């Protein structure tokens, strides 16, 4: 189940990498590179920080094949239709939820402390998308003011995972609830424009 979930996450994130290239005049090679970076970027950074050798996609190249395969299919379909921005945001929300939970699970399996597992879970969820956005010349979604509860949703999902784990929640339920929490929070934030309050000092100006 874990293996299938990881491949599903890779596929979803590869798709977002292709969709992000829309309108950027990127050729097929560039699209595939974006898909791979988006799909494995966060997990690679996590494994490096946890000193896991080799990193997951080097140990099992099937992850790269999954990313490339879904990138090619999405590229072909995209040539005959236009993908609106909400599609990218929803697909990205799925990738965020899946990879965040995978990240916190792998961190705990590597005996990382709870606080570290939360950080690495969030990093696994957002880093691939950040690299994708930088490569396409965009401000990463996680830093955009109008992109609501992005890293926050990931962090809440990690905290839910750790909390339920303390109560010995069965692993399938634990994973499903945590993924659902991130996904619902992120989609609700997009729908109703939910955001954390901005920091402003007393003497700051709005102009």
VENCORWO-V307554 format. One record per run of one state. SS is the DSSP state (hx for helix, st for strand, lp for the rest). FROM is the first residue (numbers start at 1). TO is the last residue. Records with the same first field share a line. If there is no record, write none. Layout:
SS->FROM-TO  FROM-TO
This chain:
lp->1-1  21-27  50-55  60-61  79-84  110-113  136-140  144-150  167-170  193-207
hx->2-20  28-49  56-59  62-78  85-109  114-135  141-143  151-166  171-192
